[in-house]
Amino acid sequence: MRTPTLTAIALALPGVGFAQDAVQVDGSSTVFPVSEAFAEEYQISTGNRVVVGVSGTGGGFKKFCRGETSFSGASRPIKTEEAELCAENGIEFLEMPVAMDALAVIVNPENPITCMSVEELKTAYETEAQGKIDNWNQLNPEYPDQTLTLFGAGTDSGTYDYFTFAIIGEEGASRGDFTATEDDNITIQGVSTDPDAIGFLGLAYVEENRGRVKPLEISYNGGECVEPSTENAASGTYQPLTRPLFMYVNKAHLDEKPNVEDFAKFFFDPAHAIDLVASTGYLALPEAAFVAAEAKIAARQTGSFFDGGSKVGVTPDDLLAAN
């Protein structure tokens, strides 16, 4: 999995950038490795400049719906209120699935637990847990009698939105006393150094830190424990924490800025897109999905498949049918 380069981080700083005609990309920290990989390859291939920022999914949509960026990476679908902001500002968008990702729940390698149920995770992270649930054995009497320390994605993150939706049942509903961060490395560091800790983040960040943290298997609706993996995400067996990742594209910028259309075509060209997505540690969509994306760009097909929010259990076949 790629990590942010010093160049990419500098490009995200206010007042720092390339030429004014540079392609502007922002959004999700989860999608950032994908955006960076494509930006690097595109710049090498064409010499055209791409500026990649990291504002989180929510922060990215704020910029995108003000017309400040041409592309916005997102680890959840656009919300109703965000789509309304875009509409108020005359921003039409194309919703482009890029990859599948699995969220992973991680613990310290010293923790003997190997599997948790969705119900136990809800008990740990739900709003009602604040000030009350502070020990592992409150989640399950068979769990160790040890302090419960919680980490997770920041509240402006699409990862946080999807986790709360899938686990708690309501997007944005969680206790407020866990360590919430937009920097996944802080979650990795916290869980790897604290035997009492638990956290959640994208699977790709876990894969490069195996040994430092331990991903848990998840039991959904009383079913068997299933480990988080790209294979289980592809098959749809790892639920409810498998989700699609997106790139949203400003339609007017496609029409008005040749470099934006050129980068969009490069991004969804199956000749190299599948391998580039895979190189970042995410599950690439099938070739047919990228072919469909090319057709969507050509037709300027706008709107969202998701009706203003996340859906649990979305598979690559669902995304292909949506195109």
C-alpha positions as a Markdown table, in Angstrom:
| # | Residue | x | y | z |
|---|---|---|---|---|
| 1 | Met | 0.0 | 0.0 | 0.0 |
| 2 | Arg | 1.2 | 3.5 | -0.8 |
| 3 | Thr | 1.7 | 6.1 | 1.9 |
| 4 | Pro | 1.6 | 9.8 | 1.3 |
| 5 | Thr | 4.9 | 11.2 | -0.2 |
| 6 | Leu | 6.4 | 14.4 | 1.0 |
| 7 | Thr | 5.6 | 15.9 | -2.3 |
| 8 | Ala | 1.9 | 15.0 | -2.1 |
| 9 | Ile | 1.7 | 16.3 | 1.5 |
| 10 | Ala | 3.3 | 19.6 | 0.4 |
| 11 | Leu | 0.8 | 19.9 | -2.4 |
| 12 | Ala | -2.0 | 19.7 | 0.0 |
| 13 | Leu | -0.8 | 22.7 | 2.0 |
| 14 | Pro | -2.6 | 26.1 | 1.5 |
| 15 | Gly | -0.8 | 28.3 | -0.9 |
| 16 | Val | 1.4 | 25.5 | -2.3 |
| 17 | Gly | 0.8 | 24.1 | -5.7 |
| 18 | Phe | 1.7 | 23.8 | -9.3 |
| 19 | Ala | 0.5 | 25.9 | -12.2 |
| 20 | Gln | -3.1 | 27.3 | -12.2 |
| 21 | Asp | -4.1 | 24.8 | -14.9 |
| 22 | Ala | -3.2 | 21.8 | -12.6 |
| 23 | Val | -5.9 | 19.2 | -12.1 |
| 24 | Gln | -7.3 | 19.6 | -8.6 |
| 25 | Val | -8.0 | 16.5 | -6.6 |
| 26 | Asp | -9.1 | 16.3 | -2.9 |
| 27 | Gly | -11.1 | 14.3 | -0.5 |
| 28 | Ser | -10.8 | 11.0 | 1.4 |
| 29 | Ser | -7.6 | 9.9 | 3.2 |
| 30 | Thr | -8.7 | 6.4 | 2.4 |
| 31 | Val | -8.9 | 7.1 | -1.3 |
| 32 | Phe | -5.7 | 9.2 | -1.2 |
| 33 | Pro | -3.3 | 6.3 | -2.1 |
| 34 | Val | -5.4 | 5.7 | -5.2 |
| 35 | Ser | -5.5 | 9.4 | -6.2 |
| 36 | Glu | -1.7 | 9.7 | -5.6 |
| 37 | Ala | -0.9 | 6.6 | -7.6 |
| 38 | Phe | -2.9 | 7.8 | -10.6 |
| 39 | Ala | -1.6 | 11.4 | -10.3 |
| 40 | Glu | 2.0 | 10.2 | -10.3 |
| 41 | Glu | 1.5 | 7.9 | -13.3 |
| 42 | Tyr | -0.4 | 10.6 | -15.2 |
| 43 | Gln | 2.3 | 13.2 | -14.6 |
| 44 | Ile | 5.0 | 10.8 | -15.8 |
| 45 | Ser | 3.0 | 9.9 | -18.9 |
| 46 | Thr | 1.8 | 13.3 | -19.9 |
| 47 | Gly | 3.8 | 15.9 | -18.1 |
| 48 | Asn | 0.5 | 17.5 | -16.9 |
| 49 | Arg | 0.3 | 18.5 | -13.3 |
| 50 | Val | -2.1 | 17.1 | -10.7 |
| 51 | Val | -2.4 | 18.5 | -7.2 |
| 52 | Val | -3.7 | 16.0 | -4.6 |
| 53 | Gly | -5.0 | 17.2 | -1.3 |
| 54 | Val | -6.4 | 15.3 | 1.7 |
| 55 | Ser | -9.4 | 16.9 | 3.4 |
| 56 | Gly | -11.4 | 13.8 | 4.3 |
| 57 | Thr | -14.5 | 12.8 | 2.5 |
| 58 | Gly | -16.7 | 15.4 | 4.1 |
| 59 | Gly | -14.1 | 18.2 | 3.8 |
| 60 | Gly | -13.5 | 17.2 | 0.2 |
| 61 | Phe | -17.1 | 17.4 | -0.7 |
| 62 | Lys | -17.3 | 21.0 | 0.8 |
| 63 | Lys | -14.5 | 22.1 | -1.6 |
| 64 | Phe | -16.0 | 20.1 | -4.5 |
| 65 | Cys | -19.5 | 21.5 | -4.1 |
| 66 | Arg | -18.1 | 25.0 | -4.1 |
| 67 | Gly | -16.4 | 24.3 | -7.4 |
| 68 | Glu | -12.9 | 24.5 | -6.0 |
| 69 | Thr | -11.8 | 21.0 | -7.1 |
| 70 | Ser | -12.5 | 18.9 | -10.2 |
| 71 | Phe | -12.2 | 15.5 | -8.5 |
| 72 | Ser | -13.2 | 14.4 | -5.0 |
| 73 | Gly | -12.3 | 11.0 | -3.6 |
| 74 | Ala | -14.9 | 9.6 | -1.2 |
| 75 | Ser | -15.1 | 6.5 | 1.1 |
| 76 | Arg | -18.8 | 6.8 | 1.2 |
| 77 | Pro | -21.5 | 8.0 | -1.2 |
| 78 | Ile | -22.4 | 11.7 | -1.3 |
| 79 | Lys | -25.0 | 12.7 | 1.3 |
| 80 | Thr | -28.3 | 14.4 | 0.5 |
| 81 | Glu | -27.2 | 17.7 | 2.1 |
| 82 | Glu | -23.9 | 17.6 | 0.2 |
| 83 | Ala | -25.7 | 16.9 | -3.1 |
| 84 | Glu | -28.0 | 19.8 | -2.3 |
| 85 | Leu | -25.0 | 22.1 | -1.7 |
| 86 | Cys | -23.7 | 21.1 | -5.1 |
| 87 | Ala | -27.0 | 21.8 | -6.7 |
| 88 | Glu | -27.3 | 25.2 | -5.1 |
| 89 | Asn | -23.9 | 26.1 | -6.6 |
| 90 | Gly | -24.8 | 24.7 | -10.0 |
| 91 | Ile | -22.4 | 21.7 | -9.6 |
| 92 | Glu | -23.4 | 18.6 | -11.5 |
| 93 | Phe | -21.3 | 15.5 | -10.8 |
| 94 | Leu | -20.5 | 12.1 | -12.1 |
| 95 | Glu | -20.3 | 9.3 | -9.4 |
| 96 | Met | -17.5 | 6.9 | -10.3 |
| 97 | Pro | -16.9 | 3.8 | -8.3 |
| 98 | Val | -13.1 | 3.1 | -8.1 |
| 99 | Ala | -12.5 | 0.1 | -5.9 |
| 100 | Met | -13.8 | -2.0 | -3.0 |
| 101 | Asp | -12.5 | -1.7 | 0.5 |
| 102 | Ala | -13.0 | -3.5 | 3.7 |
| 103 | Leu | -12.9 | -1.8 | 7.0 |
| 104 | Ala | -11.0 | -3.7 | 9.6 |
| 105 | Val | -11.4 | -3.8 | 13.4 |
| 106 | Ile | -8.0 | -4.1 | 15.0 |
| 107 | Val | -6.6 | -5.0 | 18.4 |
| 108 | Asn | -3.2 | -5.3 | 19.9 |
| 109 | Pro | -1.5 | -8.7 | 19.1 |
| 110 | Glu | -1.4 | -9.5 | 22.8 |
| 111 | Asn | -5.2 | -9.4 | 22.9 |
| 112 | Pro | -6.5 | -13.0 | 22.9 |
| 113 | Ile | -9.7 | -12.2 | 21.1 |
| 114 | Thr | -9.9 | -13.2 | 17.5 |
| 115 | Cys | -13.5 | -12.5 | 16.5 |
| 116 | Met | -16.2 | -10.0 | 17.6 |
| 117 | Ser | -19.8 | -9.7 | 16.7 |
| 118 | Val | -21.5 | -6.6 | 15.2 |
| 119 | Glu | -23.6 | -6.4 | 18.4 |
| 120 | Glu | -20.4 | -6.3 | 20.6 |
| 121 | Leu | -18.9 | -3.6 | 18.4 |
| 122 | Lys | -22.1 | -1.6 | 18.7 |
| 123 | Thr | -22.0 | -1.9 | 22.5 |
| 124 | Ala | -18.5 | -0.6 | 22.5 |
| 125 | Tyr | -19.0 | 2.4 | 20.1 |
| 126 | Glu | -22.6 | 3.5 | 20.4 |
| 127 | Thr | -23.6 | 6.8 | 21.9 |
| 128 | Glu | -25.0 | 5.2 | 25.0 |
| 129 | Ala | -21.6 | 3.6 | 25.8 |
| 130 | Gln | -20.0 | 6.9 | 26.7 |
| 131 | Gly | -19.1 | 7.0 | 30.4 |
| 132 | Lys | -20.5 | 3.5 | 30.9 |
| 133 | Ile | -18.7 | 0.9 | 28.8 |
| 134 | Asp | -15.0 | 1.0 | 29.7 |
| 135 | Asn | -14.0 | -2.7 | 30.2 |
| 136 | Trp | -13.7 | -5.5 | 27.7 |
| 137 | Asn | -15.8 | -7.8 | 29.8 |
| 138 | Gln | -18.8 | -5.5 | 29.5 |
| 139 | Leu | -18.9 | -6.4 | 25.9 |
| 140 | Asn | -18.8 | -10.1 | 26.6 |
| 141 | Pro | -18.3 | -11.8 | 30.0 |
| 142 | Glu | -15.8 | -14.2 | 28.4 |
| 143 | Tyr | -13.6 | -11.3 | 27.4 |
| 144 | Pro | -10.6 | -10.2 | 29.6 |
| 145 | Asp | -11.2 | -8.0 | 32.6 |
| 146 | Gln | -9.2 | -5.1 | 31.2 |
| 147 | Thr | -9.7 | -1.5 | 30.4 |
| 148 | Leu | -11.3 | -0.7 | 27.0 |
| 149 | Thr | -9.4 | 2.0 | 25.0 |
| 150 | Leu | -11.0 | 3.0 | 21.7 |
| 151 | Phe | -9.6 | 4.5 | 18.5 |
| 152 | Gly | -11.2 | 5.2 | 15.2 |
| 153 | Ala | -11.5 | 7.4 | 12.2 |
| 154 | Gly | -12.2 | 11.1 | 12.5 |
| 155 | Thr | -15.8 | 12.3 | 12.5 |
| 156 | Asp | -15.3 | 14.2 | 9.1 |
| 157 | Ser | -14.2 | 10.9 | 7.6 |
| 158 | Gly | -16.2 | 8.7 | 5.3 |
| 159 | Thr | -14.7 | 5.8 | 7.2 |
| 160 | Tyr | -16.4 | 7.0 | 10.4 |
| 161 | Asp | -19.6 | 7.6 | 8.6 |
| 162 | Tyr | -19.7 | 4.1 | 7.1 |
| 163 | Phe | -18.6 | 2.4 | 10.3 |
| 164 | Thr | -21.3 | 4.1 | 12.4 |
| 165 | Phe | -23.9 | 3.4 | 9.7 |
| 166 | Ala | -23.0 | -0.3 | 9.3 |
| 167 | Ile | -22.3 | -1.1 | 13.0 |
| 168 | Ile | -24.5 | 1.2 | 15.0 |
| 169 | Gly | -27.3 | 1.6 | 12.5 |
| 170 | Glu | -27.1 | 5.4 | 12.2 |
| 171 | Glu | -24.5 | 7.4 | 10.4 |
| 172 | Gly | -22.6 | 9.7 | 12.8 |
| 173 | Ala | -24.1 | 8.2 | 16.0 |
| 174 | Ser | -21.3 | 7.2 | 18.3 |
| 175 | Arg | -19.8 | 7.9 | 21.7 |
| 176 | Gly | -17.6 | 11.0 | 21.7 |
| 177 | Asp | -14.9 | 9.9 | 24.1 |
| 178 | Phe | -12.8 | 7.7 | 21.7 |
| 179 | Thr | -9.6 | 8.8 | 20.0 |
| 180 | Ala | -11.0 | 10.0 | 16.6 |
| 181 | Thr | -8.3 | 10.9 | 14.0 |
| 182 | Glu | -8.1 | 11.6 | 10.3 |
| 183 | Asp | -4.5 | 10.1 | 10.5 |
| 184 | Asp | -4.8 | 6.3 | 10.3 |
| 185 | Asn | -1.2 | 6.0 | 11.5 |
| 186 | Ile | -2.3 | 7.4 | 14.9 |
| 187 | Thr | -4.8 | 4.5 | 15.2 |
| 188 | Ile | -2.1 | 2.0 | 14.2 |
| 189 | Gln | 0.3 | 3.5 | 16.7 |
| 190 | Gly | -2.3 | 3.6 | 19.5 |
| 191 | Val | -3.4 | 0.1 | 19.1 |
| 192 | Ser | 0.0 | -1.4 | 18.5 |
| 193 | Thr | 1.3 | 0.1 | 21.8 |
| 194 | Asp | -1.7 | -0.5 | 24.0 |
| 195 | Pro | -2.8 | -4.1 | 24.9 |
| 196 | Asp | -6.2 | -2.7 | 25.9 |
| 197 | Ala | -6.9 | -0.9 | 22.6 |
| 198 | Ile | -9.3 | -1.5 | 19.8 |
| 199 | Gly | -9.7 | 0.6 | 16.6 |
| 200 | Phe | -11.2 | 0.6 | 13.1 |
| 201 | Leu | -9.8 | 1.8 | 9.8 |
| 202 | Gly | -9.4 | 0.7 | 6.1 |
| 203 | Leu | -8.0 | -2.8 | 5.5 |
| 204 | Ala | -5.2 | -1.5 | 3.2 |
| 205 | Tyr | -3.6 | 0.3 | 6.2 |
| 206 | Val | -3.8 | -2.9 | 8.2 |
| 207 | Glu | -2.1 | -5.1 | 5.6 |
| 208 | Glu | 1.1 | -3.0 | 5.8 |
| 209 | Asn | 1.1 | -3.2 | 9.6 |
| 210 | Arg | 0.4 | -6.9 | 10.2 |
| 211 | Gly | 2.4 | -8.0 | 13.2 |
| 212 | Arg | 2.0 | -4.6 | 14.8 |
| 213 | Val | -1.8 | -4.9 | 15.0 |
| 214 | Lys | -4.2 | -7.8 | 14.7 |
| 215 | Pro | -7.3 | -7.6 | 12.5 |
| 216 | Leu | -10.4 | -9.3 | 14.0 |
| 217 | Glu | -12.8 | -11.6 | 12.3 |
| 218 | Ile | -16.4 | -10.3 | 12.3 |
| 219 | Ser | -19.7 | -12.2 | 12.9 |
| 220 | Tyr | -22.7 | -10.6 | 11.2 |
| 221 | Asn | -26.3 | -11.4 | 12.1 |
| 222 | Gly | -25.2 | -14.4 | 14.2 |
| 223 | Gly | -23.2 | -15.9 | 11.3 |
| 224 | Glu | -19.7 | -17.4 | 11.2 |
| 225 | Cys | -16.6 | -15.3 | 11.9 |
| 226 | Val | -15.2 | -14.0 | 8.7 |
| 227 | Glu | -11.8 | -12.4 | 8.4 |
| 228 | Pro | -11.3 | -9.0 | 6.6 |
| 229 | Ser | -9.6 | -9.6 | 3.2 |
| 230 | Thr | -9.8 | -8.4 | -0.3 |
| 231 | Glu | -11.0 | -11.9 | -1.3 |
| 232 | Asn | -13.8 | -11.9 | 1.2 |
| 233 | Ala | -14.7 | -8.3 | 0.2 |
| 234 | Ala | -14.9 | -9.4 | -3.5 |
| 235 | Ser | -17.1 | -12.4 | -2.6 |
| 236 | Gly | -19.4 | -10.3 | -0.4 |
| 237 | Thr | -18.9 | -12.7 | 2.6 |
| 238 | Tyr | -17.2 | -10.0 | 4.8 |
| 239 | Gln | -20.1 | -8.0 | 6.0 |
| 240 | Pro | -21.2 | -5.4 | 7.0 |
| 241 | Leu | -17.8 | -3.7 | 6.7 |
| 242 | Thr | -17.2 | -4.1 | 2.9 |
| 243 | Arg | -17.8 | -0.8 | 1.0 |
| 244 | Pro | -17.1 | 0.8 | -2.3 |
| 245 | Leu | -14.7 | 3.7 | -2.8 |
| 246 | Phe | -15.5 | 6.6 | -5.2 |
| 247 | Met | -14.2 | 9.4 | -7.3 |
| 248 | Tyr | -16.7 | 12.2 | -7.9 |
| 249 | Val | -16.1 | 14.4 | -11.0 |
| 250 | Asn | -17.3 | 17.9 | -11.8 |
| 251 | Lys | -19.3 | 17.7 | -15.1 |
| 252 | Ala | -18.7 | 21.4 | -16.0 |
| 253 | His | -14.9 | 20.9 | -15.5 |
| 254 | Leu | -15.0 | 17.9 | -17.9 |
| 255 | Asp | -16.6 | 20.1 | -20.5 |
| 256 | Glu | -14.5 | 23.2 | -19.9 |
| 257 | Lys | -11.1 | 22.0 | -19.0 |
| 258 | Pro | -9.4 | 19.6 | -21.4 |
| 259 | Asn | -6.8 | 18.5 | -18.8 |
| 260 | Val | -9.7 | 17.4 | -16.5 |
| 261 | Glu | -11.3 | 15.3 | -19.1 |
| 262 | Asp | -7.9 | 13.9 | -20.1 |
| 263 | Phe | -7.2 | 12.9 | -16.5 |
| 264 | Ala | -10.6 | 11.4 | -16.1 |
| 265 | Lys | -10.1 | 9.2 | -19.2 |
| 266 | Phe | -6.7 | 8.2 | -17.9 |
| 267 | Phe | -8.1 | 7.4 | -14.4 |
| 268 | Phe | -10.7 | 4.9 | -15.8 |
| 269 | Asp | -8.8 | 3.4 | -18.6 |
| 270 | Pro | -8.9 | -0.4 | -17.9 |
| 271 | Ala | -5.6 | -0.9 | -19.7 |
| 272 | His | -3.8 | 0.4 | -16.6 |
| 273 | Ala | -6.4 | 1.3 | -14.0 |
| 274 | Ile | -7.0 | -2.2 | -12.7 |
| 275 | Asp | -3.3 | -2.7 | -12.0 |
| 276 | Leu | -2.8 | 0.7 | -10.5 |
| 277 | Val | -5.7 | 0.3 | -8.1 |
| 278 | Ala | -4.4 | -3.2 | -7.1 |
| 279 | Ser | -0.9 | -1.7 | -6.4 |
| 280 | Thr | -2.5 | 0.5 | -3.6 |
| 281 | Gly | -3.8 | -2.6 | -1.7 |
| 282 | Tyr | -7.4 | -2.1 | -2.7 |
| 283 | Leu | -9.7 | -4.5 | -4.6 |
| 284 | Ala | -10.0 | -3.3 | -8.2 |
| 285 | Leu | -13.4 | -3.4 | -9.8 |
| 286 | Pro | -13.7 | -5.8 | -12.8 |
| 287 | Glu | -12.7 | -4.5 | -16.3 |
| 288 | Ala | -16.4 | -4.2 | -17.2 |
| 289 | Ala | -16.8 | -1.6 | -14.5 |
| 290 | Phe | -14.0 | 0.6 | -15.9 |
| 291 | Val | -15.5 | 0.2 | -19.4 |
| 292 | Ala | -18.8 | 1.3 | -18.1 |
| 293 | Ala | -17.1 | 4.3 | -16.4 |
| 294 | Glu | -15.6 | 5.3 | -19.7 |
| 295 | Ala | -19.1 | 5.3 | -21.2 |
| 296 | Lys | -20.4 | 7.4 | -18.3 |
| 297 | Ile | -17.7 | 10.0 | -18.9 |
| 298 | Ala | -18.5 | 10.1 | -22.6 |
| 299 | Ala | -22.2 | 10.5 | -21.9 |
| 300 | Arg | -21.7 | 12.9 | -19.0 |
| 301 | Gln | -24.0 | 10.7 | -16.9 |
| 302 | Thr | -24.7 | 12.6 | -13.7 |
| 303 | Gly | -26.3 | 11.8 | -10.3 |
| 304 | Ser | -25.9 | 9.2 | -7.5 |
| 305 | Phe | -27.0 | 5.6 | -7.3 |
| 306 | Phe | -27.2 | 5.8 | -3.5 |
| 307 | Asp | -30.0 | 8.2 | -2.8 |
| 308 | Gly | -28.2 | 10.2 | -0.3 |
| 309 | Gly | -26.5 | 7.7 | 1.9 |
| 310 | Ser | -24.5 | 4.5 | 2.3 |
| 311 | Lys | -26.0 | 1.0 | 1.7 |
| 312 | Val | -24.8 | -2.2 | 3.5 |
| 313 | Gly | -23.9 | -5.2 | 1.4 |
| 314 | Val | -23.1 | -3.4 | -1.9 |
| 315 | Thr | -21.0 | -5.8 | -4.2 |
| 316 | Pro | -19.0 | -5.1 | -7.3 |
| 317 | Asp | -21.9 | -6.6 | -9.3 |
| 318 | Asp | -24.2 | -4.0 | -7.8 |
| 319 | Leu | -21.8 | -1.2 | -8.8 |
| 320 | Leu | -21.6 | -2.6 | -12.3 |
| 321 | Ala | -25.4 | -2.7 | -12.6 |
| 322 | Ala | -25.5 | 0.9 | -11.3 |
| 323 | Asn | -23.3 | 2.1 | -14.2 |
